């Protein structure tokens, strides 16, 4: 396959993907009778019935499609899921069945079987309707037909599709639901119209760009050249001097059509872009002065061996050169004001939606007009999907393109801008947030087969050019010449100087991403005397929301305020969208000064930073897919690196330690920060007459004393057996058992049917140990003879009739021993670990009675 044919095959694959992506969050205006048919359509058992007049009307519309007048797909969906926005109602199909083929045949009074129609799910709309998280959306079953899809997705068996529509449970929602079918025409989302038009023009055009050294060609087929250090650049923006790695990128961009720059968190991507702008301005002025030759130096910024010391030493001169150059360009524009004025007026008409004559007139001498406009406006910023509005001509008219956050941009969205460009620098990080893909895994596999393999493209082509290959084919990967092989990031220039986070925070990111960063951040002390804090919350999930974590996060924010942080200093994030929305709703209601933008998913915080970041993981049980946030470093890399001064992890640390990356995070905080058990206000006991209050690390001594002093009986009630404290207990309790002390250990807190939060290996060791000593018992609430018990959250210690201790301390699962050995940091404590030690015999007997009641089946 030659290059031109391969480009066409890739473009066709991109068109297919755009159609799938558009449909994922399709919105169809309900009032538009040309594109929506509600009346005359109904379900009868497993068939759709369409009135003959509606059928004939749509048959005529479809015949026009066949003549090439309009690209339209007609689809059936049910029930009607309606969103009202600014007074207008929109249908948001949860899935659809393609009925276009129906209108190419004869009318059937008996209707058409739904099982014969092609299914297409709408991932985003489904996720909104059912409250699905991203990993649940990925796992949708879409390739086994409509019946299997509906039963597995909605969790309800049924006899007929009509019955399903009548009886499917409707979640509480702000959306309106009508249990009726409807037909709709879908031509694609309005936001992708520009992109599709650009790609169509590129496909049908002359492809003058299809040659080496053009950025569009290099993007698809090239490999970036290695940097050359014997390059000189002129000009710098009035900000910090370029770092060594920034200088390497700036020099590479002087000579190469395509430069890929990997920008880890806090590495100065914005500073790099500003210096590039300055050099574009200076380059034009130097050309005018030295050769009297003027050039179009338009720079478009879009998104989604010489040593650097030379440039640092002369940074002041470069700044002044840029300022003088900008003044010179203004004077140049004034000297040619009539010519420049004409171009500005013409371009202004084009931007205002002028007629085709204005566009054609400007296109006749496009480079000259852009050259005039760029004297006043050397830089234009635009989203990638709006480029066609700013530059309607799909031909070379941009001197330099700068694309930021390229690691999270689908590769096809950047391509039309590159076709318009002479040079490009693509800045991003494949180890931060990736593009959001709304297709299920099964739908992705179907796309791979039809869009790539079915068009004689290869498997490696799929990994290089497929927009839904977010790990190997982002805009950054293509600019860096990535091969499509696993974990190949290509040959980008990495910015390695870091200026945002405190060293102990960014070191975790540096470890999991393997950047090799040089941390230059000025040291500061957080108001909690720690840069890393983790609060363990056992948690429980209801409708994809962990309410216990939300309560804990609320308490954390209140504590931060008491310590001197403002709400503007704090950001709250979660990997999961539904949980993040619940956090936003709850927290913004409780804290009126908390901006809604300060609470969201990790994705929404890409490019942002706060003094304090709180990460609420939601994960707490075996049913939670911890692998989803552990499969790649990207999510945690972004989450942690948003925190400049203080990073706080809130979650079930025991569960998080089951994943590789989250375990590394917990271990990192344990080593360089503080780990605590979160305790709600209800868990802290009130003082009692005659009782001794035991705080924090004093519990360690009390527990040791109980084991050493027990002569007849030692009773321990604790929710969980797990972690290092339980391992230690296996050894420590032997001395009491050898003395003949009857040890009774009651534990268990069954937070869900699938999970009791205990370590099976430690349970087995203790069972084997206790079985050797008659009179000692290990009793797990929620299992065996205690199967009907939901367990306990009580923490009790009883030593003979000498003393009993009741309170908040988790005797066999607390995280404090290491911190107690080096002095516990009181600044991080929301509430102190507190228990009441009781010595009077009557109270001790009452506590023993409580223990017996716990064990009563």
Order of alpha helices (4+ residues) and beta strands (2+ residues): alpha-beta-beta-beta-beta-alpha-beta-beta-beta-beta-beta-beta-alpha-alpha-alpha-alpha-beta-beta-alpha-alpha-alpha-beta-alpha-beta-alpha-alpha-alpha-alpha-alpha-beta-alpha-beta-alpha-beta-alpha-alpha-alpha-beta-beta-alpha-beta-beta-beta-beta-alpha-beta-alpha-beta-beta-alpha-beta-alpha-alpha-beta-beta-alpha-beta-alpha-alpha-beta-alpha-beta-beta-beta-alpha-beta-alpha
